[in-house]
Every structure is written in structure tokens, then in C-alpha cells.
Amino acid sequence: WNRFVFFDSERLKEASEEDTPIKIFKEFEASTTCNADQSLAFGDKKGVIRMFEKGMKIKKNFQAFKDSVVSIVHPKELSPPVIIALGHDVINYPCIKIFSLEDDLKSKGSEVMPLVKEIQIVSRGASSPQIATSLATMDDGSQISIGTQQGSVFLVQGDIVRRPQVVLLRASGPEITGLHYLSSASVTPSLFVLTASSVDSIFIKNRNQKVSLEKEMGSSINCSVLDTNGNRLLVGRDKAVYEYKQDVKGICFGFDKNKQRVEWHKEYLILVTKDGKRSHSVTVYDLKNKFIAFGFKTDPVASIVSQWDSIYVITETGVAFRLSEKDLQTKMEILQRKHLYSLAIALASSKGKSEEYINAIYKKSADHKQTKGDYAGAMSDYLKTIGFLEPSYVIRKFLDAQRITHLATYLEELNAQNLAGKEHTTLLLKCYTKLKQPEKLEKFIEGSITDFDVDAAIEVCHKAGHYKQARTLSERAKHHEWYLRITFDDLKATPEGLKYIQNLSPELQKRYIMQYGRVLVEANPEETTVLLSNLCGRKTPKASRTPADDFLHLYLSKPRYLLKFLRSVVDEVPKQSSIVYNMLFDLYLSVHLNNSASEKRIEENGDTKRPQKETKLTEKQRKEREENYSKAMQLLKSQVAVYDENQALITAKKYKFEKGMIYLYEKLRLFGEILQYYMETGNHRRLIRACMNHGTSDPDLWLQALKYFAAKPEPMEDEIAQILEHIQDPGVNIAPLMVLKILSSHASKPFSVVKDYVMSILQREGDAIEEDERAIQKFQKETIDMRKEIEDLTTKPTTFMPSRDLMLPAIHFLCKHSYHEQVIGSRECPKCAPEYRSVMEIKEQVKQSASQHELFFKMLEGSSDGFGVVAEYFGRGILEIEGKK
């Protein structure tokens, strides 16, 4: 162990003569000592007890026993304070005397201490006579134990002052060499009983249960001492000092030499060993910190006692020494001067110094080791300063590439104590990457909960190629951009990226699908389509819903999944843009042309063009085509579908979707295109059917059909006959001359084709002429009759034939109706006036309608007889109105 001079040794001198050694101890031979309150008690072999004050001035000096004083003890917790002395008034008959430490009026100024109680140590069953050797007491004075040469152990218990009871604990055996009570708040009270060959522990509160701690070795007198701080008994033997707990034997300390005396002072063990024939060595040990605090040689030691924070050593020659412990600062200076920093730290800790004080020593120790090149040891000490020493101080010392391992250790501990800043954690990650320790890097990232610069950490890991660790960081910090970038670009883990996107908000989902959508569709089309459908469908709130046409470009090489996506979207949210419906219509017409083999070729070759129509479709393709064609027609006829009709028509033409083309032609009123299509395909039956459906609204269709059939080299008699039959309908109203002109321009057509038509026209015209002539004759006759009636009314008198009941005065109307003047209130015939007013109203309406040009043109456009509409408006007086204007 290291040896130090942590005590100052001083030879005691007379108070009156500073240079003269104290002489009192030469006058008697101390047999026992005790620190009693603020005094020192010495007992000698002549039965005298001397009490000394501080400064070794005698306070009391009296004859306590007639024969000898064996031992003196002081129960520290007993009040009022007393000392208990064991000795002999009569040889071989020990007794105990209790003296008060409080001076009463009677003993004031007297050298004799008041005797409180005297107890004779006798008990039934004990051998007699008895020679006392040992004395011990509980701190509260509740029990006293006495040991003898005959091996007996007596207990004095109860009220030791008023009614003491002497009990025999042990009748006989080897000589009792030591007794020690161990009692504290943390242990059960027990009594250590020592002989030359045994060590026993007796639990006095548990029916004096005995535990044998040592059966072959014991202790000599004065070679055992109790360490109350450590709740242990220390026994000095020639080869070592042994430790005993209440119920078990402990460790030993290898201090050899012949032990003469063992004492305890604060936390120090004091050993007096024989060093030659007429000299002793006094050594002070710090067992906890394992060093020798002081040592010196002297004459044979008579007694050692601890009092007033000092150690008093009395030799057999009467010389007295006082060992005073140096202050802690002096000790620290000694240790640090010798660079014994570990010992300095241990000593400071045992003295209860603050963490700040101890960490200052750690810093000095670390600085010293770092200077000497012991970087591992230096770092071990620097780790202890975390929380007290500025981290930058340590970091600067280990920035060298060769010291990066130690730097990483420091930064790890800094993070473990949650004292690392962002820059510290980032530096630690850089250390891991430099040291190529991905396991540590990953473990740190998974377990770290500290706050640090995540962006910098991710960048460090990413740059070093630790993609998984970088991704873990980005996931924890919710850095979506970094996470997806690493997942898709570096790790190529598309399924994981897709799963991550699914857990984001709709806004972020749209953002990252727009960025990585093509990769997702190529690698995981099924799951991606479901995600996109949810994002555009009802599962997403309306405010966050994304238009489906934003994602169409992602499916360039996956038309089937695009169809699935669009169908899902329009089923849930029909209100979509025309782009969506146009694309959906296109897919209905073309997706069956994309089989799995062609899609695979697209993926391998990177060709995004849709494959051309194959010459022969499989049965599966034909079935799929029919189903999709049916859905395409439903789309065209849907009331909610919004699509570009012209674009849809182009698509239908592209894929020769006849039903769709015809429907769109009709919807766009492109009837001529319908005829043109049937002419191109040679479908004469449907051509005529189209004319029949739309010829009334567009008579020109019949002329086109007639020209088409007339131009054919074949006779086409049936088709032409059908056309000629239908164009005779009054609703068609085609001039016969125009028909004849068309047919006459083709000499290949025989007259028989038009014969029936001409005969029918002539017959119809003749009937019309006859009908007109009859109408003319009728109107002429009515006109003559009306003119004659007017003339008669204006030139000839009118005879009225009123009823006999008619009273005068009477009013007669030219309509041959007569009324009493008082019956009617106006100048109109009550019977004819309503009819007259109705005629006038009709006439007024006719005049007003003659000036409504929009209505005129609308009727003209919707009527098959345009000439009739014009004639009607002439009859309404349209020219008369314009003339007035």
C-alpha cells in the first residue's frame, strides 16, 4: 500500500514548560483508557482512575478500586453521562463501579468522581474465583458484559443504576480476550465474544442465539476493535487483520507482524506491532482507500486512545504523542503532487466532498494521463467529468484521427446522460462512420432518444453508405423526403416505400406519388392502384381529394391497371373531368389488345406505345372486348359522364367501334357522316334505315343516298325503289325534278326504276290540282255571298222581327238581335260580342307574331314545308307590318 504522512506527530509537553515533555504518564502505568465525553480516562494497575481535560491537564484523580482497574467504558447515549469501570477491590472477585461525569455540589472542585452504583459480579453457576479481563457496554447502557480469565461471561442488564441484574451468559471456557457490542439502526444488536481460539456472535435480542464465526482462531487481549461505521469487528493476528460481520466471516487484510494492539480512529485502523525487542511500530491504515496514512516507531506502547479528533499514544516509558490528522486540502496537494489522482478521488469521496470538487480532480488526472500518452485512461477519467466539464474541452483533445475511438466513447456517454447537443450527436455518428462500425451506428440510432441535428446525421449516414441507419433516422424524425429518397433510390425497397406513403396524410401522399408514382406502378401496380383509388375516392375527405387526371401519366405501361383505377374512381366519385372519361373510353376500346405478353415486352423494352391490334383475337380477348364495348356504350349514354364528344368520336373511329360512332354521330347530329360510314362499309340496309330515322329532319340524306345508289354500276333497283317510295312522304318534300335529274345523269339505270315514282308524282299532282280548283270555286262563291251581304247592309233597310215581350225603348243590332235599352249596358250585342272579341284577339296575336322573327325562323327550321310557313306569315300581315315601319 502507498505510505503517506497524513498525520502530524507531536510529543506532548508540560503546559507550564513548553520545552519539557509531559511527565504525568511516567508516574503510573496505564492499564486501560477510554474517551469519556470531553475527557480522557486512564486506569492503572493500582486501581487509580485519572481524568484528563483537553491539553492533558488532570481533572480527576482518585482511587477507584483497591487492587486494579481492568477496563473503563463510556455509554455514549446514556443520560446523565457516566463511565463504567471494571476492576478488583478484592483479588479474584471483580466488580463494576459506575461514576457520574456530572460534578454535583458535593464533588465540586474535588478530585473524586461521584460513585453512582457498585455491582459485584457474582452469579449462581459461575466458577469462583474470577479474574476480569474484558468489559463492554451498549451505547444506551441497557446492558453490560464482563469477561474473565476463567471463560465466564456475565451480563448486567435492566436498570443498571437502580435495579441491575447479573446474568451468567457463559459459565466457563477459554479466557475471554475481548467483548464488543454491535448495535445500530441497520443491524440487530449483538455481542461479539472473543477468546484466544474462537470468535462468536450472540444476538442478545433473540434469546442470546449464538453464531460461531471462528472455531480455530481467536484474538489476543487488546487485538480486536469494533468499526461501528462499517458494522464489523476487526481482529488482529500475526499474519493478517480479519473482518467479521454479525453472522459471517468477511475479508482479511494482509498485514503481517506480531500485533500488540488494535484500535480504531474515525475511518482509520491503528495497528501496534512489535518491531524489535524494545520497540513498537504504530501504523495508521485507511482500509477503504487502501493506503497507510501514517507510521512511526516508538518505545513499547502502553495505550492508544482516540479523542478530540486526534490519536493519543502513551508508551510504557511515559512518553505521550498526539497524532493530528492533516486537513483534506493538504492531503489532496500531497496526492496530486505525486499524481496519485485515483487515491485522491477515493479519499475525497470518502470525506463526502461535492461532485464538483471530485470532478476537478478527475480533470487533473485525465489531463495528466493525456499528456503522458495514456489516452484510454485519460478518457476513462474524462467520462467522470461529464456534466461538470465543458464537452468541447475534451473533444478538442481527441479530434486526431488516431484518437477517434476514444472520442466516440466520450460522445456515447454524453448521449447516454442526455447531455449531448445536436453537434455532439452528429459528431458521434461521423465517428461511427469513420470507424466503420455499422452495428454501433444502428444500435445508437435505434436506442437514441436525444435531440440532435437529424438532417446532418442522415446526411452523414447516407454519405457513408449506411442507408438503413439513415432511413431509420429519417423515419423517427418524420423526414419523409429523406426516407423515401433512400428507400426508392438507394435501397430499391419499393414495397416499404409504398407502405410508408400509405400512412401519410392525403396531401403528402399526392406529393410523393407524383414523385415516385411510376416506380410504384411498375413494381407494385396492384397496391399502388388501391392507394390511388382511395386518394381520389370517398375514403379521402372532399377537401383533400385529388383529381384522378393528375395520376394518368403514371400508367403509361400499365393500361389494365389504369382502367381498374379509373373505373374505381368514377364509380365512387362520378364528378370527374372530361380527360378522365376520355381516357376511360379509350381504355374500354383498347385494353383487350394489351395481353400480358405485350405488357411484359413494354416493361423490358421501355416502349410506352400501345401495341397495335393483332390480326386475330383470342377467345378471352373477344370476350373481354364485348364486355368493355358494353361498358363503353354505358359511358357514352351516362347522364353524369362528362366527356369530349369530338374526342370520343375520334377514339371510336380509331378502334372502329361502330356502335359508339353511330351514337356519337347521332348525338352530334352528323347524319351525313352516318350515311358516309354505311356507304364506306357497304351496309345498304342500315344506310336506308338511317335515312328513314333522320331523313325527315334532314331531307338531304335521301338525296345523298339516291346519288350513292344511282352511281353504283349495279342496278340497285330495290334500294332506289325504297328511297323513291320514302321521299314521296310529304314530310320529306324533295322536288321531283331534282330526283329525276339525279337518276337521269346515270344512263346505266333503266327507266323502269323511276317509272312508278313518276306515275305516282303525276297522279298526286293531278289530285292536288283538282283539290285546288274545288277550293278556288268554294272561296269565290263565299266571297260573292259576303260582298252581296255587305252591300245589302249598306244600301237596303233591315227588317227586325223582335219578340212580343220586347218593350220600348229597344236597341236593334244588324246581327238581327234586339234588346231593351235597360238590359244592355253597352253598344255591343251581348250574344255576338264574345265571338267578335275572340276574333279580334286572334287577329291581334297574328299581327304580334308576325313581328317575332326568332319564332319565325325557328318554325321555318323545324317544319318540313318551309314554303307553307312563309305563306302563313304573309297571311299574318308581315309585309303590312314592315310597310308601316
Secondary structure by P-SEA (a helix, b strand, c coil): ccccccbbbbccccccccccccccccccccccccccccbbbbbcccbbbbbbccccccccccccccccccccccccccccbbbbbbbbccccccbbbbbbccccccccccccccccccccccccccccccccccccccccccbbbbbcccbbbbbbccccccbbbbbbcccccccccbbbbbbcccccbbbbbbcccbbbbbcccccccccccccccccccccccccccccbbbbbcccbbbbbcccbbbbbbccccccccccccccbbbbbbbccccbbbbbbbccccccccccccccccccccccccbbbbbcccbbbbbbbbccaaaaaaaaaaacaaaaaaaaaaaacccaaaaaaaaaaaaaaaaaacaaaaaaaaaaaacccccaaaaaaacccccaaaaaaaaaaaaaaaccccaaaaaaaaaaaaaaccaaaaaaaaaccccccaaaaaaaaaaaacaaaaaaaaaaaacaaaaaaaaacccccaaaaaaaaaaaccaaaaaaaaaacaaaaaaccaaaaaaaaaaaaccccccccccccccccccccccaaaaaaaaaaaaaacccccaaaaaaaaaaaaccccccaaaaaaaaaacccccccccccccaaaaaaaaaaaaaaaaaaacccccccaaaaaaaaaaacaaaaaaaaaaaacaaaaaaaaaaaacaaaaaaaaaaaccccccaaaaaaaaaaaaccccaaaaaaaaaaaaccccccccaaaaaaaaaaccccccccaaaaaaaaaaaaaaaaaaaaaaaaaaaaaaaaaaaaaaaaacbbbbbbccccccccccccccccccccccccccccccaaaaaaaaaaaaaaaaaaaaaaaaaaaaaaacccaaaaaaaaaaacaaaaaaac
